[in-house]
Amino acid sequence: MRILSLETTEMIGSVAAADGDKLLVEMELSRHQRTARSLAPGIKELLEKVGWLAGQVELVAVTRGPGSFTGLRVGLATAKTFAYAAGADIMGVDTLETIAAAAPPEVERLWAAVDAQRGEVVVRNFARGEGGWFRPAGEEELMEIDAWFDSLAEGQVVTGPVFRKLAGRLPEGVELLDQRYWPPMAATVARLAHRHYAAGRRDDVWSLVPRYSRRSAAEEKWEKRNVGRQGGQKGGPER
């Protein structure tokens, strides 16, 4: 199966091409442009490297969150447009699962975390299961950074791109994976998508949507301003 995978959770995204579970090429997107400008040229260059026409791609895999608003919107919109035009299937892959799956084989259990801004993180605990793949060992949570750190026990393992700014604040005794394992990468997205697809999972190009780390500031301000009005009726700001 020819798989095109996109990862746009972070400031610097990546794209990859895989043939089933075999990675062919992975490319980091330009560090000098925003993802909205670098993603389409990056896909074009990737397809040229592996010698594929767009119509030969059979599965488009993309991280769907949690993550930032702009990155996820760009990634999902591009993936859905490409899949629809190429007649390919589409698969949304969890960002925290992608981060966990990159951990070295000796790690049996870990916490994956992404930045939610405003002093908060989105975290989830994972444990290795059948075949060495990580499975969720708890619910995804939006937490204050200090509260999460206070909950960590000595010997627990953590990882994720948020540690670019939090590494120096970790409690003593908590193990932080090497920084090369922190960011979600398109190659891992392809691996996970192939596994999920082989297990029978399917996503729909019309209903696949991003999962953000939190509601936008505009939505939170709107709710704070309008809760209690009109008999407690809730709605939302127009998008």
N, C-alpha and C positions, 0 to 999 in steps of 0.2 A: 504494500500500500504506500503510495506517494503522499507524504505528509508535509505540509507547510505549517510551521508554528511561529507564533508571534508572542513576544513578551514586552509589554509596555507599562508595567506597574511603576517602574522606576524612571528617574530622569533620563538615563541612558538605556534605551531598549535593545532588544536583540531579535534576530530572526534565524530560523534554522530549517533545513530540509532533511527529512529522514525517509528511508525506505524500510517500512515496517519498524522494527526495533533497532535498526542500524542507522546511526547518525552519518549523514553525508557531509554537510557543511553547516557551521554555525557562524554568524556574523554579528558583531556588535554594531549598532547604529552610530551615526556620526555624533561626536561629542560637541560639535560646533553648531548644531541645528536642533530645534525642538522636534520631538517625535512626529508631530503633525506634518512636518516638512520632510523628514528623513525616512519615514516608514515606507512609503510607496517606492522611492528610488532604491531603498534597501532590498525590498522584495524583488524588484526587477533584476538587480545585480545578483541576488541569490539564485533566482531561476536560471539566469544565464550561466552561472558557475556550474550548476548541476545538469544543464542541458534540457530543462523541462519547459514545455509550453504551459501557459496558465491552465488550459483545458485538461492537462494531464494530471493536475493535482487532484487527489481523491479525498483528502481530509484536510481541513484547515483547523488548526488548534490554536487557542488563544487564552491567556490568563484573563479571568473574569472578575478577580478581586478576592479579598478586599484590597483596596489601594486608592490612589488619588483619582480625583474626578477627571481631570484632563487626559491623563495617560490611558485610563481604562476606556473612556469614551472613544478616543482615537483608535485604540487597538480593536475594540469590539466592532466599531463601525467599519473599519477596514476589512476585518476578517469576514464579516457578514456580507459585505459588498462583493468581495472576492469569491466567496463560496457560492453565492447566488449566481454570479456571472459565469463562473467556471463549472457550475453543476456539481460542486463538491459537497460532501458532508461537512458539518461543523461541530466542534467540541469545545466547550468552555471548561477550563481547568482552574481549580482553586489555587490562589497565589500562595497561601500558607502551606498547602500540600506540596507545591512546587519547591518551596524553600526547604522543607523537611526532606524531600526526596534526594536532595543533593548532598546530604550529610555523609561522611565517611562510614564504611561498613561496620566499624567497631562501635558506633553509637547506637544504642538500643532504644533510647527514649530521649525526647527533647521538646523544648518549647520553641515555636517559630513566631516571630513578631514583625509587624510592619508599623510604620509611623502613622498615627491618626491625627497628628497635629494637636495644638492646644494642650500639650502636656499629657497626651493619652496615646496608647498603643492598642492595636488589635492583636490578640495572642491566641494560640491554641496549642494544646499538648498532643504529641504524637508518640506512638510506640510501634516498634517493628512487629509485623504480623507474618502471615503466610507468604512465602517466597522472598522474605526480606523487605517487603514493601511497608512503608509507614502507613498506619491507620490512625484516625483520630482517637484520642484517649480522653476526650472531654469536649465540651462545647466551645465554640469560638466566643471570645469575650472582648468587649471594649472596656479598657481599664485605665485608670490614672497610672502613670509610670511608677510613682513611688509606691502605690498600693500593690502593683504587680511585683515589684522588687521585694517588698516586705513579705509577700506570699511564697517566694522561692526558698527552697531548702538547700542546704549545703550538698554539693555533689550533683545538683541538677544541671542540665546542659541547655544552653540557649543559643539561638542563631537568628539572623535576619538583618536586612539592610538598615534598620533603625539604629543598629549598634555603631554605625559610622559616627553618630553623635552621642551615644549613650555608653560606649564601652568603658569609659572611666568611672561610671557611676554604679557598676554592678556590685552587689553585696559580696563580701569575702566568702570564698568557698564555692561560688557558682561558676561553672565552666562555660566559657565562651568559645565557640568554634572559630577556627581561623577565618579571616575575612574573605578568603576566596570562596567560602561556602555561603556567605550571607545573601547575595542577590539572587532573585529568581531568574533563570535563564531559559531561553527558547529551546535549547536541546533537552532540558528536563521536561518542559511542557510537551514536547513531541513524545518522549518516552511514556509519560503518564497518559496522554491521549491515546496512544496505541494500545496500552494496557486496558483502559476503560472501554475503548471501542471493541476490542477482542472479547471483552466480557459482556458485550451486548448493549452498552449504554449508547444512547443517541440524544443529540440536542437538536433543537429546531431553530432555523435561521431567523424566524419571525419572533420567537418568544425569548431567545437568549438575550439577557440584559446584564449590565455590570452590577457587581455588589461592592458598593463603596465602603470605606472604612467608617464613615459616619454620614449623617445628613449634611447638606451644604449649610454654610452660615446663613444664607438667605432663608432656607427652610426653617432653621432653628429660630431665627429672629421673627419670622412670620408667625410661627406657632406661639412663641412667647407673647407676642403682641395681640394675638387673636383668641387664645384660649379663654373661655368664659364668655366670649361674645356670642350673640345669636343663640342663646340658650345652651352654650357649651358645644355647639356644633363645630366640627373640625373640617378643614379642607386642606388647601396647600397653595403656595404661590404658583402663579402661572409660569410655565417653563418656555 
